[in-house]
Amino acid sequence: MSLDEIERAIVCGLSPSIDAATKEAAMAFCTVVRTSEQALSISSQLLLRSATAEVRFWSLQVMHEFLDSKWAQHDLCFSLLEIFDDIRIRFCRYPPNALLMGLVNVRAASV
């Protein structure tokens, strides 16, 4: 599954003009992606590359669900650092520590 396929499925699944059967198939595909081992990585890549509001919103939802479910687990730190390194290498906009502190502040505010 490519990022383009996932992006098309998200847009299709959230579009009010798509028929019910197609929308249901698209959302089922999105659920498979959402629950996969690569969900955090995929959603962060989509968030950074997509200009579509629906895709960015879906990506943030997936990231929020992942962080909520895995926050206390030990491997979360390694997952976040891996994603921040990927972001830093590809985009070099923010140092990884600033991104991590932003996530920690968002998480602390929601508790």
PyRosetta script that sets phi, psi and omega in degrees:
from pyrosetta import init, pose_from_sequence

init()
pose = pose_from_sequence("MSLDEIERAIVCGLSPSIDAATKEAAMAFCTVVRTSEQALSISSQLLLRSATAEVRFWSLQVMHEFLDSKWAQHDLCFSLLEIFDDIRIRFCRYPPNALLMGLVNVRAASV")
pose.set_psi(1, 126.4)
pose.set_omega(1, -179.0)
pose.set_phi(2, -94.7)
pose.set_psi(2, 164.4)
pose.set_omega(2, 177.0)
pose.set_phi(3, -63.1)
pose.set_psi(3, -34.5)
pose.set_omega(3, 177.7)
pose.set_phi(4, -63.6)
pose.set_psi(4, -42.4)
pose.set_omega(4, 178.4)
pose.set_phi(5, -62.8)
pose.set_psi(5, -43.2)
pose.set_omega(5, -179.8)
pose.set_phi(6, -64.3)
pose.set_psi(6, -44.3)
pose.set_omega(6, 180.0)
pose.set_phi(7, -61.2)
pose.set_psi(7, -44.0)
pose.set_omega(7, 178.0)
pose.set_phi(8, -62.4)
pose.set_psi(8, -40.3)
pose.set_omega(8, 179.5)
pose.set_phi(9, -64.6)
pose.set_psi(9, -40.3)
pose.set_omega(9, 178.7)
pose.set_phi(10, -62.3)
pose.set_psi(10, -49.5)
pose.set_omega(10, -178.8)
pose.set_phi(11, -62.1)
pose.set_psi(11, -43.8)
pose.set_omega(11, 179.4)
pose.set_phi(12, -63.5)
pose.set_psi(12, -44.6)
pose.set_omega(12, -178.3)
pose.set_phi(13, -66.5)
pose.set_psi(13, -25.7)
pose.set_omega(13, -178.6)
pose.set_phi(14, -101.9)
pose.set_psi(14, -2.0)
pose.set_omega(14, -178.3)
pose.set_phi(15, -80.7)
pose.set_psi(15, 130.9)
pose.set_omega(15, 179.0)
pose.set_phi(16, -73.9)
pose.set_psi(16, -14.7)
pose.set_omega(16, -175.9)
pose.set_phi(17, -93.6)
pose.set_psi(17, 1.7)
pose.set_omega(17, -179.0)
pose.set_phi(18, -91.5)
pose.set_psi(18, 144.1)
pose.set_omega(18, 179.7)
pose.set_phi(19, -66.0)
pose.set_psi(19, 156.3)
pose.set_omega(19, -172.1)
pose.set_phi(20, -60.1)
pose.set_psi(20, -40.9)
pose.set_omega(20, -177.8)
pose.set_phi(21, -66.3)
pose.set_psi(21, -43.4)
pose.set_omega(21, 179.0)
pose.set_phi(22, -66.6)
pose.set_psi(22, -42.0)
pose.set_omega(22, 179.2)
pose.set_phi(23, -61.4)
pose.set_psi(23, -42.5)
pose.set_omega(23, -179.8)
pose.set_phi(24, -64.5)
pose.set_psi(24, -41.6)
pose.set_omega(24, 178.0)
pose.set_phi(25, -64.5)
pose.set_psi(25, -41.1)
pose.set_omega(25, 179.2)
pose.set_phi(26, -64.3)
pose.set_psi(26, -43.8)
pose.set_omega(26, -180.0)
pose.set_phi(27, -68.2)
pose.set_psi(27, -33.6)
pose.set_omega(27, 176.0)
pose.set_phi(28, -63.8)
pose.set_psi(28, -41.5)
pose.set_omega(28, 176.5)
pose.set_phi(29, -62.8)
pose.set_psi(29, -42.8)
pose.set_omega(29, 178.9)
pose.set_phi(30, -63.0)
pose.set_psi(30, -35.7)
pose.set_omega(30, 178.0)
pose.set_phi(31, -66.3)
pose.set_psi(31, -38.6)
pose.set_omega(31, 176.5)
pose.set_phi(32, -61.5)
pose.set_psi(32, -44.2)
pose.set_omega(32, 178.9)
pose.set_phi(33, -64.7)
pose.set_psi(33, -45.5)
pose.set_omega(33, -177.1)
pose.set_phi(34, -59.3)
pose.set_psi(34, -34.0)
pose.set_omega(34, -176.8)
pose.set_phi(35, -98.8)
pose.set_psi(35, 4.7)
pose.set_omega(35, -179.1)
pose.set_phi(36, -78.2)
pose.set_psi(36, 165.9)
pose.set_omega(36, 178.3)
pose.set_phi(37, -64.9)
pose.set_psi(37, -26.2)
pose.set_omega(37, -177.2)
pose.set_phi(38, -95.4)
pose.set_psi(38, 13.1)
pose.set_omega(38, -174.1)
pose.set_phi(39, -55.8)
pose.set_psi(39, -44.3)
pose.set_omega(39, -178.1)
pose.set_phi(40, -66.5)
pose.set_psi(40, -43.5)
pose.set_omega(40, 179.4)
pose.set_phi(41, -65.2)
pose.set_psi(41, -45.2)
pose.set_omega(41, 180.0)
pose.set_phi(42, -62.9)
pose.set_psi(42, -46.4)
pose.set_omega(42, -177.9)
pose.set_phi(43, -65.8)
pose.set_psi(43, -36.2)
pose.set_omega(43, 178.7)
pose.set_phi(44, -68.8)
pose.set_psi(44, -37.4)
pose.set_omega(44, 177.2)
pose.set_phi(45, -66.2)
pose.set_psi(45, -42.3)
pose.set_omega(45, 178.5)
pose.set_phi(46, -64.5)
pose.set_psi(46, -40.3)
pose.set_omega(46, 179.8)
pose.set_phi(47, -60.1)
pose.set_psi(47, -39.9)
pose.set_omega(47, -176.9)
pose.set_phi(48, -78.7)
pose.set_psi(48, -27.8)
pose.set_omega(48, -173.2)
pose.set_phi(49, -101.9)
pose.set_psi(49, -21.6)
pose.set_omega(49, -173.4)
pose.set_phi(50, -90.8)
pose.set_psi(50, 141.9)
pose.set_omega(50, 175.2)
pose.set_phi(51, -100.3)
pose.set_psi(51, -3.0)
pose.set_omega(51, -177.5)
pose.set_phi(52, -82.4)
pose.set_psi(52, 126.6)
pose.set_omega(52, -177.5)
pose.set_phi(53, -60.0)
pose.set_psi(53, -40.6)
pose.set_omega(53, -179.5)
pose.set_phi(54, -62.1)
pose.set_psi(54, -41.1)
pose.set_omega(54, -179.3)
pose.set_phi(55, -69.3)
pose.set_psi(55, -41.9)
pose.set_omega(55, 178.8)
pose.set_phi(56, -64.6)
pose.set_psi(56, -41.7)
pose.set_omega(56, 178.3)
pose.set_phi(57, -63.5)
pose.set_psi(57, -46.3)
pose.set_omega(57, 178.1)
pose.set_phi(58, -58.8)
pose.set_psi(58, -44.0)
pose.set_omega(58, -179.8)
pose.set_phi(59, -60.8)
pose.set_psi(59, -43.8)
pose.set_omega(59, 178.4)
pose.set_phi(60, -65.0)
pose.set_psi(60, -36.9)
pose.set_omega(60, 176.5)
pose.set_phi(61, -62.1)
pose.set_psi(61, -45.5)
pose.set_omega(61, -179.9)
pose.set_phi(62, -62.5)
pose.set_psi(62, -43.6)
pose.set_omega(62, 178.9)
pose.set_phi(63, -63.2)
pose.set_psi(63, -41.3)
pose.set_omega(63, 178.7)
pose.set_phi(64, -62.9)
pose.set_psi(64, -46.2)
pose.set_omega(64, 178.6)
pose.set_phi(65, -60.7)
pose.set_psi(65, -42.7)
pose.set_omega(65, 179.5)
pose.set_phi(66, -62.1)
pose.set_psi(66, -48.4)
pose.set_omega(66, -178.8)
pose.set_phi(67, -64.5)
pose.set_psi(67, -38.8)
pose.set_omega(67, 177.6)
pose.set_phi(68, -63.0)
pose.set_psi(68, -40.8)
pose.set_omega(68, -175.8)
pose.set_phi(69, -81.8)
pose.set_psi(69, -24.5)
pose.set_omega(69, -173.2)
pose.set_phi(70, -115.3)
pose.set_psi(70, 2.4)
pose.set_omega(70, -171.4)
pose.set_phi(71, -53.1)
pose.set_psi(71, -41.9)
pose.set_omega(71, -175.5)
pose.set_phi(72, -84.3)
pose.set_psi(72, -8.5)
pose.set_omega(72, -177.6)
pose.set_phi(73, -80.2)
pose.set_psi(73, 147.5)
pose.set_omega(73, -175.7)
pose.set_phi(74, -63.2)
pose.set_psi(74, -37.3)
pose.set_omega(74, -173.7)
pose.set_phi(75, -76.1)
pose.set_psi(75, -6.2)
pose.set_omega(75, 179.3)
pose.set_phi(76, -62.1)
pose.set_psi(76, -42.0)
pose.set_omega(76, -179.4)
pose.set_phi(77, -58.9)
pose.set_psi(77, -41.9)
pose.set_omega(77, -180.0)
pose.set_phi(78, -68.0)
pose.set_psi(78, -38.3)
pose.set_omega(78, 177.7)
pose.set_phi(79, -63.1)
pose.set_psi(79, -45.5)
pose.set_omega(79, -179.9)
pose.set_phi(80, -64.5)
pose.set_psi(80, -43.1)
pose.set_omega(80, 179.7)
pose.set_phi(81, -64.0)
pose.set_psi(81, -37.5)
pose.set_omega(81, 177.7)
pose.set_phi(82, -63.3)
pose.set_psi(82, -43.4)
pose.set_omega(82, 179.6)
pose.set_phi(83, -68.5)
pose.set_psi(83, -41.9)
pose.set_omega(83, 179.7)
pose.set_phi(84, -65.2)
pose.set_psi(84, -36.5)
pose.set_omega(84, 176.0)
pose.set_phi(85, -64.1)
pose.set_psi(85, -41.2)
pose.set_omega(85, 178.4)
pose.set_phi(86, -62.2)
pose.set_psi(86, -45.0)
pose.set_omega(86, 178.4)
pose.set_phi(87, -62.2)
pose.set_psi(87, -45.7)
pose.set_omega(87, -178.1)
pose.set_phi(88, -62.9)
pose.set_psi(88, -43.0)
pose.set_omega(88, -177.8)
pose.set_phi(89, -65.8)
pose.set_psi(89, -41.7)
pose.set_omega(89, -175.4)
pose.set_phi(90, -83.9)
pose.set_psi(90, -29.8)
pose.set_omega(90, -171.2)
pose.set_phi(91, -121.6)
pose.set_psi(91, -28.0)
pose.set_omega(91, 175.9)
pose.set_phi(92, 49.3)
pose.set_psi(92, 33.3)
pose.set_omega(92, 179.2)
pose.set_phi(93, -85.6)
pose.set_psi(93, -42.5)
pose.set_omega(93, -175.2)
pose.set_phi(94, -130.1)
pose.set_psi(94, 144.7)
pose.set_omega(94, 173.7)
pose.set_phi(95, -67.8)
pose.set_psi(95, 146.1)
pose.set_omega(95, -177.4)
pose.set_phi(96, -55.9)
pose.set_psi(96, -34.2)
pose.set_omega(96, -178.3)
pose.set_phi(97, -64.8)
pose.set_psi(97, -36.3)
pose.set_omega(97, 178.5)
pose.set_phi(98, -66.3)
pose.set_psi(98, -40.9)
pose.set_omega(98, 177.7)
pose.set_phi(99, -65.2)
pose.set_psi(99, -43.6)
pose.set_omega(99, -179.4)
pose.set_phi(100, -64.2)
pose.set_psi(100, -42.3)
pose.set_omega(100, 179.0)
pose.set_phi(101, -65.1)
pose.set_psi(101, -36.0)
pose.set_omega(101, 176.2)
pose.set_phi(102, -62.5)
pose.set_psi(102, -42.9)
pose.set_omega(102, 177.1)
pose.set_phi(103, -65.2)
pose.set_psi(103, -41.0)
pose.set_omega(103, 179.8)
pose.set_phi(104, -63.5)
pose.set_psi(104, -42.4)
pose.set_omega(104, 179.1)
pose.set_phi(105, -64.8)
pose.set_psi(105, -40.4)
pose.set_omega(105, 178.0)
pose.set_phi(106, -64.3)
pose.set_psi(106, -44.2)
pose.set_omega(106, -179.5)
pose.set_phi(107, -65.0)
pose.set_psi(107, -42.2)
pose.set_omega(107, -179.1)
pose.set_phi(108, -64.8)
pose.set_psi(108, -36.7)
pose.set_omega(108, -178.8)
pose.set_phi(109, -70.3)
pose.set_psi(109, -27.0)
pose.set_omega(109, -177.6)
pose.set_phi(110, -86.8)
pose.set_psi(110, -7.8)
pose.set_omega(110, -178.8)
pose.set_phi(111, -89.4)
pose.dump_pdb("model.pdb")
